[in-house]
Amino acid sequence: VGRLPDHLAALCLTNINPQRLTVEAALTGKREHIYQAAMLDPHTAASLPLDKIWAMCDELIEAHQKDGYLGEFAPVIKNTGRSYAGIGDRAIARLHLEAGDLSAVGGEVRFRLDVENPAADARTLVFAIGADAAVLPVPEEYKQISLEVPSGKTVSRTINLRLKKASEQNVPVTLSCEQANVLAVGRVLLPREKIAADKEGKARFAYSMAGFPAVEGCFYRAGGQLGLTVKVNDSNVQVNHAGPYAGSSVVLLFAQDDESPIRRCYLVPDGEGGAGAAVAMDGKPMHGVAVSLKKSKGDYTLDVRMDPSVVGLKQIDRFMFDSITRINALGDAHSGGRCSLSGNFDGYEITARYAQVCL
């Protein structure tokens, strides 16, 4: 057997490295290797920001251990993927984005500063917020924020900024603390596509693949329900009941805001009785979602009415949305949103980039 070309070997390593780290976690008992394996997995890395990967690993490990699987692993600081050893008493400060739009000049950009103190003694910590003054000026009151954080407690502070200039580029917002033993994580704000309702009350979207129209649709209000019409150009519709990803499908991803969990809904053109179907990740029907189906030789259209609470929405005037459509003739058509543009680098936490729907 000849030697693999370098580019093929490199491609193979993208899958081999997560497997190596998984084995390393089992052999050493170091829990952080589990997080590292998940972060290196190509599909996971393309679908979730790092903080969501860490949270997912925490939940999966806890669930497996409750069922008697997996042994004990060296502890980590929750939802960080960082080893507890040596830094377990370090205060952790994070900026969470609660509201903000980089296209709304003069609009409010609101953060929540959370400071957790796991140490045995109370601490008085001083933080500073920084950003590009031409885009997001920081008032003097936020350049020296003093917080008294009791032992074992978390203290929060709201930070209100105003956008001075619209930006199509990433806007880093720094969080710093000159005191020792403090981990401070800022944010990177990303421009977000806005899907606003037109005069007909419909928020329209369309995605292409390789320059060809692939998906088009719109959201609208249907009384107290959320309405959606989506047309998919798929000339080879295939339904495989082994799971929503096994055949033609439309994956809808919803979140109320940047801090809310992501909920998924899979729409499948099953064609039985002229109706489509809405299913969960496990393939089971989702209650509270009604789907009708129209098919032609080159495409199919799904009309959907859903109870917003089914996908975690308390209100439908403003929410986050992304989608992935499985087209058997082409592959996957993705809206290019939050899933692929998130992460945590150099002390910044990337703000997710779902499109924002406004009805």
Secondary structure, 3 states (H helix, E strand, C coil): CCCCCHHHHHHHHHHHHHHHHHHHHHHHCECHHHHHHHHHCHHHHHHCCHHHHHHHHHHHHHHHHHCCCCCCCECEECCCCEECCCCCCCEEEEEEEEECCCCCCCCEEEEEEEEEECCCCCEEEEEEEECCCCCCCCCHHHCCEEEEECCCEEEEEEEEEECCCCCCCCEEEEEECCCCCEEEEEEEECCCCEEEECCCCCEEEEEEECCEEEEEEEEEEECCEEEEEEEECCCCCCCCCCCHHHCCEEEEEEECCCCCCCEEEEEECCCHHHCCEEECCCCCECCCEEEEEEECCCCEEEEEEECHHHHCCCCCCEEEEEEEEEECCCEEEECCCHHHCCCEECCEEECCCCEEEEC
